[in-house]
Amino acid sequence: MTDFIVPGPLAEPMKFGVYTGIELEVQDAAAVPWTAQLGLEPPRYCGQCGRRMVVQVRPDGWRARCSRHGDVDSTELPDYR
Ligand SMILES: [Zn+2]
């Protein structure tokens, strides 16, 4: 707890499914596409607010932007490729 900056779209804890835009509390696991579960797809929705993000896919990754929570780039995330 060293800062109070706005959390990024994929910062934990997330409230919304990043592939569905559905609140995690009510999201059915089956709603998440199989390819997304494998980490093959970029997130489409902000994990903080559920807004649809603007996603740019590159050969080496992707970049996603929420209008409220800013950008996240796959190269900044060790869990994604
Ligand atoms: Zn957001």
PDB file of the backbone (N, CA, C, O) and the ligand in Angstrom, with CONECT records:
HET     ZN  A 101       1
ATOM      1  N   MET A   1       0.839  -1.199   0.000  1.00  0.00           N
ATOM      2  CA  MET A   1       0.000   0.000   0.000  1.00  0.00           C
ATOM      3  C   MET A   1       0.870   1.244   0.000  1.00  0.00           C
ATOM      4  O   MET A   1       0.878   2.017   0.958  1.00  0.00           O
ATOM      5  N   THR A   2       1.600   1.422  -1.085  1.00  0.00           N
ATOM      6  CA  THR A   2       2.511   2.557  -1.123  1.00  0.00           C
ATOM      7  C   THR A   2       2.008   3.666  -2.024  1.00  0.00           C
ATOM      8  O   THR A   2       2.568   4.762  -2.033  1.00  0.00           O
ATOM      9  N   ASP A   3       0.971   3.397  -2.773  1.00  0.00           N
ATOM     10  CA  ASP A   3       0.488   4.454  -3.653  1.00  0.00           C
ATOM     11  C   ASP A   3      -1.017   4.335  -3.837  1.00  0.00           C
ATOM     12  O   ASP A   3      -1.638   3.346  -3.446  1.00  0.00           O
ATOM     13  N   PHE A   4      -1.576   5.354  -4.433  1.00  0.00           N
ATOM     14  CA  PHE A   4      -3.016   5.395  -4.611  1.00  0.00           C
ATOM     15  C   PHE A   4      -3.380   5.691  -6.052  1.00  0.00           C
ATOM     16  O   PHE A   4      -4.413   6.295  -6.341  1.00  0.00           O
ATOM     17  N   ILE A   5      -2.514   5.254  -6.946  1.00  0.00           N
ATOM     18  CA  ILE A   5      -2.811   5.479  -8.355  1.00  0.00           C
ATOM     19  C   ILE A   5      -3.981   4.606  -8.788  1.00  0.00           C
ATOM     20  O   ILE A   5      -4.294   3.606  -8.142  1.00  0.00           O
ATOM     21  N   VAL A   6      -4.611   4.981  -9.862  1.00  0.00           N
ATOM     22  CA  VAL A   6      -5.716   4.193 -10.389  1.00  0.00           C
ATOM     23  C   VAL A   6      -5.182   2.833 -10.825  1.00  0.00           C
ATOM     24  O   VAL A   6      -4.200   2.757 -11.563  1.00  0.00           O
ATOM     25  N   PRO A   7      -5.823   1.767 -10.371  1.00  0.00           N
ATOM     26  CA  PRO A   7      -5.335   0.439 -10.788  1.00  0.00           C
ATOM     27  C   PRO A   7      -5.514   0.235 -12.276  1.00  0.00           C
ATOM     28  O   PRO A   7      -6.467   0.735 -12.875  1.00  0.00           O
ATOM     29  N   GLY A   8      -4.581  -0.510 -12.875  1.00  0.00           N
ATOM     30  CA  GLY A   8      -4.671  -0.805 -14.292  1.00  0.00           C
ATOM     31  C   GLY A   8      -5.812  -1.759 -14.571  1.00  0.00           C
ATOM     32  O   GLY A   8      -6.384  -2.348 -13.654  1.00  0.00           O
ATOM     33  N   PRO A   9      -6.144  -1.909 -15.864  1.00  0.00           N
ATOM     34  CA  PRO A   9      -7.283  -2.756 -16.248  1.00  0.00           C
ATOM     35  C   PRO A   9      -7.174  -4.196 -15.749  1.00  0.00           C
ATOM     36  O   PRO A   9      -8.190  -4.851 -15.518  1.00  0.00           O
ATOM     37  N   LEU A  10      -5.951  -4.690 -15.582  1.00  0.00           N
ATOM     38  CA  LEU A  10      -5.791  -6.086 -15.178  1.00  0.00           C
ATOM     39  C   LEU A  10      -5.207  -6.223 -13.780  1.00  0.00           C
ATOM     40  O   LEU A  10      -4.751  -7.299 -13.395  1.00  0.00           O
ATOM     41  N   ALA A  11      -5.221  -5.125 -13.015  1.00  0.00           N
ATOM     42  CA  ALA A  11      -4.681  -5.198 -11.665  1.00  0.00           C
ATOM     43  C   ALA A  11      -5.620  -6.004 -10.772  1.00  0.00           C
ATOM     44  O   ALA A  11      -6.841  -5.923 -10.902  1.00  0.00           O
ATOM     45  N   GLU A  12      -5.041  -6.773  -9.874  1.00  0.00           N
ATOM     46  CA  GLU A  12      -5.835  -7.528  -8.902  1.00  0.00           C
ATOM     47  C   GLU A  12      -6.197  -6.627  -7.728  1.00  0.00           C
ATOM     48  O   GLU A  12      -5.409  -5.750  -7.373  1.00  0.00           O
ATOM     49  N   PRO A  13      -7.358  -6.814  -7.116  1.00  0.00           N
ATOM     50  CA  PRO A  13      -8.370  -7.790  -7.519  1.00  0.00           C
ATOM     51  C   PRO A  13      -9.250  -7.229  -8.631  1.00  0.00           C
ATOM     52  O   PRO A  13      -9.614  -6.053  -8.605  1.00  0.00           O
ATOM     53  N   MET A  14      -9.588  -8.055  -9.595  1.00  0.00           N
ATOM     54  CA  MET A  14     -10.463  -7.621 -10.681  1.00  0.00           C
ATOM     55  C   MET A  14     -11.908  -7.914 -10.324  1.00  0.00           C
ATOM     56  O   MET A  14     -12.212  -8.857  -9.593  1.00  0.00           O
ATOM     57  N   LYS A  15     -12.772  -7.097 -10.848  1.00  0.00           N
ATOM     58  CA  LYS A  15     -14.195  -7.261 -10.554  1.00  0.00           C
ATOM     59  C   LYS A  15     -14.971  -7.843 -11.726  1.00  0.00           C
ATOM     60  O   LYS A  15     -16.057  -8.396 -11.549  1.00  0.00           O
ATOM     61  N   PHE A  16     -14.412  -7.717 -12.914  1.00  0.00           N
ATOM     62  CA  PHE A  16     -15.115  -8.169 -14.120  1.00  0.00           C
ATOM     63  C   PHE A  16     -14.242  -9.124 -14.917  1.00  0.00           C
ATOM     64  O   PHE A  16     -13.015  -9.026 -14.903  1.00  0.00           O
ATOM     65  N   GLY A  17     -14.884 -10.037 -15.602  1.00  0.00           N
ATOM     66  CA  GLY A  17     -14.145 -10.947 -16.461  1.00  0.00           C
ATOM     67  C   GLY A  17     -13.581 -10.188 -17.647  1.00  0.00           C
ATOM     68  O   GLY A  17     -14.302  -9.462 -18.333  1.00  0.00           O
ATOM     69  N   VAL A  18     -12.292 -10.358 -17.884  1.00  0.00           N
ATOM     70  CA  VAL A  18     -11.656  -9.567 -18.935  1.00  0.00           C
ATOM     71  C   VAL A  18     -11.992 -10.077 -20.343  1.00  0.00           C
ATOM     72  O   VAL A  18     -11.712  -9.399 -21.332  1.00  0.00           O
ATOM     73  N   TYR A  19     -12.578 -11.246 -20.431  1.00  0.00           N
ATOM     74  CA  TYR A  19     -12.982 -11.776 -21.738  1.00  0.00           C
ATOM     75  C   TYR A  19     -14.477 -11.668 -21.967  1.00  0.00           C
ATOM     76  O   TYR A  19     -14.953 -11.813 -23.093  1.00  0.00           O
ATOM     77  N   THR A  20     -15.214 -11.414 -20.903  1.00  0.00           N
ATOM     78  CA  THR A  20     -16.673 -11.425 -21.014  1.00  0.00           C
ATOM     79  C   THR A  20     -17.312 -10.098 -20.636  1.00  0.00           C
ATOM     80  O   THR A  20     -18.400  -9.781 -21.117  1.00  0.00           O
ATOM     81  N   GLY A  21     -16.657  -9.317 -19.783  1.00  0.00           N
ATOM     82  CA  GLY A  21     -17.262  -8.095 -19.277  1.00  0.00           C
ATOM     83  C   GLY A  21     -18.331  -8.359 -18.233  1.00  0.00           C
ATOM     84  O   GLY A  21     -19.062  -7.454 -17.831  1.00  0.00           O
ATOM     85  N   ILE A  22     -18.415  -9.622 -17.794  1.00  0.00           N
ATOM     86  CA  ILE A  22     -19.410 -10.016 -16.804  1.00  0.00           C
ATOM     87  C   ILE A  22     -18.784  -9.943 -15.414  1.00  0.00           C
ATOM     88  O   ILE A  22     -17.617 -10.290 -15.235  1.00  0.00           O
ATOM     89  N   GLU A  23     -19.560  -9.493 -14.435  1.00  0.00           N
ATOM     90  CA  GLU A  23     -19.049  -9.471 -13.077  1.00  0.00           C
ATOM     91  C   GLU A  23     -18.585 -10.861 -12.673  1.00  0.00           C
ATOM     92  O   GLU A  23     -19.281 -11.851 -12.901  1.00  0.00           O
ATOM     93  N   LEU A  24     -17.402 -10.925 -12.071  1.00  0.00           N
ATOM     94  CA  LEU A  24     -16.841 -12.236 -11.740  1.00  0.00           C
ATOM     95  C   LEU A  24     -17.735 -13.023 -10.801  1.00  0.00           C
ATOM     96  O   LEU A  24     -17.762 -14.253 -10.848  1.00  0.00           O
ATOM     97  N   GLU A  25     -18.472 -12.315  -9.943  1.00  0.00           N
ATOM     98  CA  GLU A  25     -19.332 -13.008  -8.990  1.00  0.00           C
ATOM     99  C   GLU A  25     -20.419 -13.817  -9.672  1.00  0.00           C
ATOM    100  O   GLU A  25     -20.876 -14.832  -9.145  1.00  0.00           O
ATOM    101  N   VAL A  26     -20.826 -13.366 -10.840  1.00  0.00           N
ATOM    102  CA  VAL A  26     -21.928 -14.061 -11.516  1.00  0.00           C
ATOM    103  C   VAL A  26     -21.485 -14.728 -12.810  1.00  0.00           C
ATOM    104  O   VAL A  26     -22.281 -15.377 -13.488  1.00  0.00           O
ATOM    105  N   GLN A  27     -20.215 -14.564 -13.145  1.00  0.00           N
ATOM    106  CA  GLN A  27     -19.737 -15.136 -14.399  1.00  0.00           C
ATOM    107  C   GLN A  27     -19.663 -16.661 -14.321  1.00  0.00           C
ATOM    108  O   GLN A  27     -19.099 -17.223 -13.383  1.00  0.00           O
ATOM    109  N   ASP A  28     -20.230 -17.300 -15.302  1.00  0.00           N
ATOM    110  CA  ASP A  28     -20.112 -18.746 -15.430  1.00  0.00           C
ATOM    111  C   ASP A  28     -18.779 -19.049 -16.108  1.00  0.00           C
ATOM    112  O   ASP A  28     -18.410 -18.404 -17.090  1.00  0.00           O
ATOM    113  N   ALA A  29     -18.068 -20.024 -15.580  1.00  0.00           N
ATOM    114  CA  ALA A  29     -16.772 -20.369 -16.168  1.00  0.00           C
ATOM    115  C   ALA A  29     -16.908 -20.727 -17.643  1.00  0.00           C
ATOM    116  O   ALA A  29     -15.984 -20.519 -18.429  1.00  0.00           O
ATOM    117  N   ALA A  30     -18.057 -21.263 -18.008  1.00  0.00           N
ATOM    118  CA  ALA A  30     -18.278 -21.657 -19.394  1.00  0.00           C
ATOM    119  C   ALA A  30     -18.396 -20.451 -20.319  1.00  0.00           C
ATOM    120  O   ALA A  30     -18.337 -20.590 -21.540  1.00  0.00           O
ATOM    121  N   ALA A  31     -18.564 -19.271 -19.734  1.00  0.00           N
ATOM    122  CA  ALA A  31     -18.694 -18.075 -20.556  1.00  0.00           C
ATOM    123  C   ALA A  31     -17.350 -17.624 -21.103  1.00  0.00           C
ATOM    124  O   ALA A  31     -17.289 -16.845 -22.054  1.00  0.00           O
ATOM    125  N   VAL A  32     -16.280 -18.112 -20.505  1.00  0.00           N
ATOM    126  CA  VAL A  32     -14.952 -17.711 -20.953  1.00  0.00           C
ATOM    127  C   VAL A  32     -14.534 -18.601 -22.123  1.00  0.00           C
ATOM    128  O   VAL A  32     -14.504 -19.825 -21.992  1.00  0.00           O
ATOM    129  N   PRO A  33     -14.215 -17.998 -23.251  1.00  0.00           N
ATOM    130  CA  PRO A  33     -13.830 -18.795 -24.420  1.00  0.00           C
ATOM    131  C   PRO A  33     -12.615 -19.666 -24.123  1.00  0.00           C
ATOM    132  O   PRO A  33     -11.707 -19.263 -23.396  1.00  0.00           O
ATOM    133  N   TRP A  34     -12.616 -20.847 -24.690  1.00  0.00           N
ATOM    134  CA  TRP A  34     -11.529 -21.780 -24.451  1.00  0.00           C
ATOM    135  C   TRP A  34     -10.187 -21.188 -24.859  1.00  0.00           C
ATOM    136  O   TRP A  34      -9.195 -21.347 -24.148  1.00  0.00           O
ATOM    137  N   THR A  35     -10.153 -20.521 -25.977  1.00  0.00           N
ATOM    138  CA  THR A  35      -8.896 -19.940 -26.438  1.00  0.00           C
ATOM    139  C   THR A  35      -8.416 -18.866 -25.473  1.00  0.00           C
ATOM    140  O   THR A  35      -7.214 -18.645 -25.326  1.00  0.00           O
ATOM    141  N   ALA A  36      -9.359 -18.200 -24.818  1.00  0.00           N
ATOM    142  CA  ALA A  36      -8.982 -17.184 -23.843  1.00  0.00           C
ATOM    143  C   ALA A  36      -8.394 -17.827 -22.598  1.00  0.00           C
ATOM    144  O   ALA A  36      -7.436 -17.316 -22.019  1.00  0.00           O
ATOM    145  N   GLN A  37      -8.974 -18.955 -22.187  1.00  0.00           N
ATOM    146  CA  GLN A  37      -8.454 -19.646 -21.013  1.00  0.00           C
ATOM    147  C   GLN A  37      -7.018 -20.116 -21.252  1.00  0.00           C
ATOM    148  O   GLN A  37      -6.236 -20.244 -20.311  1.00  0.00           O
ATOM    149  N   LEU A  38      -6.688 -20.364 -22.485  1.00  0.00           N
ATOM    150  CA  LEU A  38      -5.333 -20.786 -22.815  1.00  0.00           C
ATOM    151  C   LEU A  38      -4.376 -19.601 -22.921  1.00  0.00           C
ATOM    152  O   LEU A  38      -3.174 -19.783 -23.115  1.00  0.00           O
ATOM    153  N   GLY A  39      -4.903 -18.407 -22.797  1.00  0.00           N
ATOM    154  CA  GLY A  39      -4.065 -17.227 -22.876  1.00  0.00           C
ATOM    155  C   GLY A  39      -3.732 -16.834 -24.297  1.00  0.00           C
ATOM    156  O   GLY A  39      -2.762 -16.116 -24.542  1.00  0.00           O
ATOM    157  N   LEU A  40      -4.541 -17.307 -25.238  1.00  0.00           N
ATOM    158  CA  LEU A  40      -4.255 -17.034 -26.641  1.00  0.00           C
ATOM    159  C   LEU A  40      -4.933 -15.772 -27.145  1.00  0.00           C
ATOM    160  O   LEU A  40      -4.662 -15.315 -28.256  1.00  0.00           O
ATOM    161  N   GLU A  41      -5.812 -15.212 -26.333  1.00  0.00           N
ATOM    162  CA  GLU A  41      -6.521 -14.012 -26.759  1.00  0.00           C
ATOM    163  C   GLU A  41      -6.220 -12.862 -25.820  1.00  0.00           C
ATOM    164  O   GLU A  41      -6.016 -13.063 -24.623  1.00  0.00           O
ATOM    165  N   PRO A  42      -6.193 -11.664 -26.362  1.00  0.00           N
ATOM    166  CA  PRO A  42      -6.040 -10.509 -25.484  1.00  0.00           C
ATOM    167  C   PRO A  42      -7.335 -10.270 -24.714  1.00  0.00           C
ATOM    168  O   PRO A  42      -8.407 -10.678 -25.161  1.00  0.00           O
ATOM    169  N   PRO A  43      -7.244  -9.617 -23.570  1.00  0.00           N
ATOM    170  CA  PRO A  43      -8.463  -9.278 -22.837  1.00  0.00           C
ATOM    171  C   PRO A  43      -9.277  -8.272 -23.633  1.00  0.00           C
ATOM    172  O   PRO A  43      -8.724  -7.431 -24.341  1.00  0.00           O
ATOM    173  N   ARG A  44     -10.576  -8.365 -23.512  1.00  0.00           N
ATOM    174  CA  ARG A  44     -11.450  -7.455 -24.259  1.00  0.00           C
ATOM    175  C   ARG A  44     -12.151  -6.450 -23.360  1.00  0.00           C
ATOM    176  O   ARG A  44     -12.635  -5.418 -23.824  1.00  0.00           O
ATOM    177  N   TYR A  45     -12.200  -6.752 -22.094  1.00  0.00           N
ATOM    178  CA  TYR A  45     -12.927  -5.885 -21.166  1.00  0.00           C
ATOM    179  C   TYR A  45     -12.038  -5.546 -19.985  1.00  0.00           C
ATOM    180  O   TYR A  45     -11.169  -6.322 -19.587  1.00  0.00           O
ATOM    181  N   CYS A  46     -12.281  -4.366 -19.440  1.00  0.00           N
ATOM    182  CA  CYS A  46     -11.506  -3.927 -18.285  1.00  0.00           C
ATOM    183  C   CYS A  46     -11.911  -4.733 -17.058  1.00  0.00           C
ATOM    184  O   CYS A  46     -13.097  -4.868 -16.760  1.00  0.00           O
ATOM    185  N   GLY A  47     -10.907  -5.275 -16.341  1.00  0.00           N
ATOM    186  CA  GLY A  47     -11.193  -6.056 -15.142  1.00  0.00           C
ATOM    187  C   GLY A  47     -11.690  -5.209 -13.981  1.00  0.00           C
ATOM    188  O   GLY A  47     -12.220  -5.737 -13.003  1.00  0.00           O
ATOM    189  N   GLN A  48     -11.519  -3.907 -14.087  1.00  0.00           N
ATOM    190  CA  GLN A  48     -11.935  -3.024 -13.002  1.00  0.00           C
ATOM    191  C   GLN A  48     -13.363  -2.528 -13.156  1.00  0.00           C
ATOM    192  O   GLN A  48     -14.093  -2.410 -12.171  1.00  0.00           O
ATOM    193  N   CYS A  49     -13.761  -2.238 -14.379  1.00  0.00           N
ATOM    194  CA  CYS A  49     -15.059  -1.592 -14.565  1.00  0.00           C
ATOM    195  C   CYS A  49     -15.929  -2.288 -15.604  1.00  0.00           C
ATOM    196  O   CYS A  49     -17.099  -1.937 -15.759  1.00  0.00           O
ATOM    197  N   GLY A  50     -15.377  -3.272 -16.322  1.00  0.00           N
ATOM    198  CA  GLY A  50     -16.191  -4.015 -17.274  1.00  0.00           C
ATOM    199  C   GLY A  50     -16.421  -3.299 -18.598  1.00  0.00           C
ATOM    200  O   GLY A  50     -17.138  -3.795 -19.467  1.00  0.00           O
ATOM    201  N   ARG A  51     -15.796  -2.109 -18.748  1.00  0.00           N
ATOM    202  CA  ARG A  51     -15.919  -1.422 -20.033  1.00  0.00           C
ATOM    203  C   ARG A  51     -15.205  -2.215 -21.120  1.00  0.00           C
ATOM    204  O   ARG A  51     -14.204  -2.886 -20.868  1.00  0.00           O
ATOM    205  N   ARG A  52     -15.740  -2.124 -22.330  1.00  0.00           N
ATOM    206  CA  ARG A  52     -15.032  -2.728 -23.448  1.00  0.00           C
ATOM    207  C   ARG A  52     -13.783  -1.916 -23.729  1.00  0.00           C
ATOM    208  O   ARG A  52     -13.836  -0.689 -23.824  1.00  0.00           O
ATOM    209  N   MET A  53     -12.667  -2.601 -23.861  1.00  0.00           N
ATOM    210  CA  MET A  53     -11.407  -1.901 -24.085  1.00  0.00           C
ATOM    211  C   MET A  53     -11.083  -1.853 -25.573  1.00  0.00           C
ATOM    212  O   MET A  53     -11.537  -2.680 -26.362  1.00  0.00           O
ATOM    213  N   VAL A  54     -10.280  -0.852 -25.924  1.00  0.00           N
ATOM    214  CA  VAL A  54      -9.746  -0.779 -27.279  1.00  0.00           C
ATOM    215  C   VAL A  54      -8.488  -1.641 -27.310  1.00  0.00           C
ATOM    216  O   VAL A  54      -7.527  -1.374 -26.589  1.00  0.00           O
ATOM    217  N   VAL A  55      -8.501  -2.665 -28.141  1.00  0.00           N
ATOM    218  CA  VAL A  55      -7.393  -3.622 -28.151  1.00  0.00           C
ATOM    219  C   VAL A  55      -6.666  -3.556 -29.485  1.00  0.00           C
ATOM    220  O   VAL A  55      -7.280  -3.620 -30.550  1.00  0.00           O
ATOM    221  N   GLN A  56      -5.359  -3.429 -29.408  1.00  0.00           N
ATOM    222  CA  GLN A  56      -4.508  -3.507 -30.593  1.00  0.00           C
ATOM    223  C   GLN A  56      -3.673  -4.771 -30.480  1.00  0.00           C
ATOM    224  O   GLN A  56      -2.965  -4.977 -29.494  1.00  0.00           O
ATOM    225  N   VAL A  57      -3.764  -5.608 -31.493  1.00  0.00           N
ATOM    226  CA  VAL A  57      -2.990  -6.846 -31.495  1.00  0.00           C
ATOM    227  C   VAL A  57      -1.786  -6.667 -32.408  1.00  0.00           C
ATOM    228  O   VAL A  57      -1.900  -6.222 -33.549  1.00  0.00           O
ATOM    229  N   ARG A  58      -0.633  -7.029 -31.866  1.00  0.00           N
ATOM    230  CA  ARG A  58       0.605  -6.977 -32.629  1.00  0.00           C
ATOM    231  C   ARG A  58       1.121  -8.398 -32.801  1.00  0.00           C
ATOM    232  O   ARG A  58       0.645  -9.327 -32.149  1.00  0.00           O
ATOM    233  N   PRO A  59       2.104  -8.558 -33.692  1.00  0.00           N
ATOM    234  CA  PRO A  59       2.692  -9.904 -33.851  1.00  0.00           C
ATOM    235  C   PRO A  59       3.285 -10.434 -32.552  1.00  0.00           C
ATOM    236  O   PRO A  59       3.307 -11.644 -32.330  1.00  0.00           O
ATOM    237  N   ASP A  60       3.761  -9.549 -31.699  1.00  0.00           N
ATOM    238  CA  ASP A  60       4.432  -9.993 -30.477  1.00  0.00           C
ATOM    239  C   ASP A  60       3.597  -9.795 -29.224  1.00  0.00           C
ATOM    240  O   ASP A  60       4.101  -9.953 -28.112  1.00  0.00           O
ATOM    241  N   GLY A  61       2.322  -9.451 -29.391  1.00  0.00           N
ATOM    242  CA  GLY A  61       1.514  -9.266 -28.193  1.00  0.00           C
ATOM    243  C   GLY A  61       0.319  -8.375 -28.470  1.00  0.00           C
ATOM    244  O   GLY A  61      -0.220  -8.351 -29.577  1.00  0.00           O
ATOM    245  N   TRP A  62      -0.085  -7.640 -27.437  1.00  0.00           N
ATOM    246  CA  TRP A  62      -1.247  -6.796 -27.617  1.00  0.00           C
ATOM    247  C   TRP A  62      -1.182  -5.645 -26.622  1.00  0.00           C
ATOM    248  O   TRP A  62      -0.417  -5.652 -25.657  1.00  0.00           O
ATOM    249  N   ARG A  63      -2.015  -4.667 -26.904  1.00  0.00           N
ATOM    250  CA  ARG A  63      -2.142  -3.535 -25.997  1.00  0.00           C
ATOM    251  C   ARG A  63      -3.621  -3.226 -25.877  1.00  0.00           C
ATOM    252  O   ARG A  63      -4.331  -3.144 -26.879  1.00  0.00           O
ATOM    253  N   ALA A  64      -4.084  -3.056 -24.651  1.00  0.00           N
ATOM    254  CA  ALA A  64      -5.501  -2.809 -24.429  1.00  0.00           C
ATOM    255  C   ALA A  64      -5.670  -1.533 -23.614  1.00  0.00           C
ATOM    256  O   ALA A  64      -4.895  -1.262 -22.697  1.00  0.00           O
ATOM    257  N   ARG A  65      -6.692  -0.754 -23.959  1.00  0.00           N
ATOM    258  CA  ARG A  65      -6.886   0.515 -23.278  1.00  0.00           C
ATOM    259  C   ARG A  65      -8.317   0.653 -22.772  1.00  0.00           C
ATOM    260  O   ARG A  65      -9.282   0.480 -23.516  1.00  0.00           O
ATOM    261  N   CYS A  66      -8.424   0.970 -21.485  1.00  0.00           N
ATOM    262  CA  CYS A  66      -9.714   1.336 -20.898  1.00  0.00           C
ATOM    263  C   CYS A  66      -9.737   2.848 -20.793  1.00  0.00           C
ATOM    264  O   CYS A  66      -8.734   3.465 -20.431  1.00  0.00           O
ATOM    265  N   SER A  67     -10.864   3.442 -21.104  1.00  0.00           N
ATOM    266  CA  SER A  67     -10.931   4.898 -21.083  1.00  0.00           C
ATOM    267  C   SER A  67     -10.767   5.455 -19.673  1.00  0.00           C
ATOM    268  O   SER A  67     -10.411   6.621 -19.497  1.00  0.00           O
ATOM    269  N   ARG A  68     -11.023   4.633 -18.687  1.00  0.00           N
ATOM    270  CA  ARG A  68     -10.883   5.113 -17.309  1.00  0.00           C
ATOM    271  C   ARG A  68      -9.642   4.584 -16.607  1.00  0.00           C
ATOM    272  O   ARG A  68      -9.078   5.267 -15.752  1.00  0.00           O
ATOM    273  N   HIS A  69      -9.209   3.377 -16.955  1.00  0.00           N
ATOM    274  CA  HIS A  69      -8.142   2.748 -16.193  1.00  0.00           C
ATOM    275  C   HIS A  69      -6.823   2.645 -16.941  1.00  0.00           C
ATOM    276  O   HIS A  69      -5.861   2.065 -16.437  1.00  0.00           O
ATOM    277  N   GLY A  70      -6.778   3.201 -18.128  1.00  0.00           N
ATOM    278  CA  GLY A  70      -5.506   3.305 -18.813  1.00  0.00           C
ATOM    279  C   GLY A  70      -5.143   2.089 -19.648  1.00  0.00           C
ATOM    280  O   GLY A  70      -5.984   1.250 -19.974  1.00  0.00           O
ATOM    281  N   ASP A  71      -3.860   2.024 -19.982  1.00  0.00           N
ATOM    282  CA  ASP A  71      -3.360   1.003 -20.892  1.00  0.00           C
ATOM    283  C   ASP A  71      -2.760  -0.173 -20.141  1.00  0.00           C
ATOM    284  O   ASP A  71      -2.268  -0.040 -19.021  1.00  0.00           O
ATOM    285  N   VAL A  72      -2.813  -1.305 -20.779  1.00  0.00           N
ATOM    286  CA  VAL A  72      -2.033  -2.446 -20.316  1.00  0.00           C
ATOM    287  C   VAL A  72      -1.456  -3.110 -21.556  1.00  0.00           C
ATOM    288  O   VAL A  72      -2.127  -3.265 -22.576  1.00  0.00           O
ATOM    289  N   ASP A  73      -0.198  -3.497 -21.435  1.00  0.00           N
ATOM    290  CA  ASP A  73       0.489  -4.096 -22.575  1.00  0.00           C
ATOM    291  C   ASP A  73       0.923  -5.506 -22.193  1.00  0.00           C
ATOM    292  O   ASP A  73       1.385  -5.743 -21.077  1.00  0.00           O
ATOM    293  N   SER A  74       0.771  -6.432 -23.126  1.00  0.00           N
ATOM    294  CA  SER A  74       1.099  -7.825 -22.811  1.00  0.00           C
ATOM    295  C   SER A  74       2.557  -7.986 -22.393  1.00  0.00           C
ATOM    296  O   SER A  74       2.892  -8.888 -21.626  1.00  0.00           O
ATOM    297  N   THR A  75       3.415  -7.119 -22.894  1.00  0.00           N
ATOM    298  CA  THR A  75       4.828  -7.248 -22.545  1.00  0.00           C
ATOM    299  C   THR A  75       5.088  -6.858 -21.092  1.00  0.00           C
ATOM    300  O   THR A  75       6.150  -7.150 -20.543  1.00  0.00           O
ATOM    301  N   GLU A  76       4.106  -6.194 -20.473  1.00  0.00           N
ATOM    302  CA  GLU A  76       4.256  -5.799 -19.066  1.00  0.00           C
ATOM    303  C   GLU A  76       3.736  -6.877 -18.126  1.00  0.00           C
ATOM    304  O   GLU A  76       3.864  -6.762 -16.907  1.00  0.00           O
ATOM    305  N   LEU A  77       3.147  -7.930 -18.699  1.00  0.00           N
ATOM    306  CA  LEU A  77       2.511  -8.948 -17.887  1.00  0.00           C
ATOM    307  C   LEU A  77       3.249 -10.276 -18.018  1.00  0.00           C
ATOM    308  O   LEU A  77       3.232 -10.891 -19.084  1.00  0.00           O
ATOM    309  N   PRO A  78       3.884 -10.716 -16.960  1.00  0.00           N
ATOM    310  CA  PRO A  78       4.601 -11.996 -17.046  1.00  0.00           C
ATOM    311  C   PRO A  78       3.678 -13.185 -17.281  1.00  0.00           C
ATOM    312  O   PRO A  78       4.111 -14.222 -17.785  1.00  0.00           O
ATOM    313  N   ASP A  79       2.405 -13.037 -16.916  1.00  0.00           N
ATOM    314  CA  ASP A  79       1.480 -14.163 -17.059  1.00  0.00           C
ATOM    315  C   ASP A  79       0.941 -14.323 -18.464  1.00  0.00           C
ATOM    316  O   ASP A  79       0.358 -15.354 -18.799  1.00  0.00           O
ATOM    317  N   TYR A  80       1.135 -13.293 -19.295  1.00  0.00           N
ATOM    318  CA  TYR A  80       0.626 -13.364 -20.665  1.00  0.00           C
ATOM    319  C   TYR A  80       1.800 -13.397 -21.633  1.00  0.00           C
ATOM    320  O   TYR A  80       2.906 -12.966 -21.307  1.00  0.00           O
ATOM    321  N   ARG A  81       1.547 -13.899 -22.791  1.00  0.00           N
ATOM    322  CA  ARG A  81       2.561 -13.856 -23.823  1.00  0.00           C
ATOM    323  C   ARG A  81       2.028 -13.023 -24.979  1.00  0.00           C
ATOM    324  O   ARG A  81       2.720 -12.843 -25.982  1.00  0.00           O
TER     325      ARG A  81
HETATM  326 ZN    ZN A 101     -11.773   0.335 -16.600  1.00  0.00          ZN2+
END
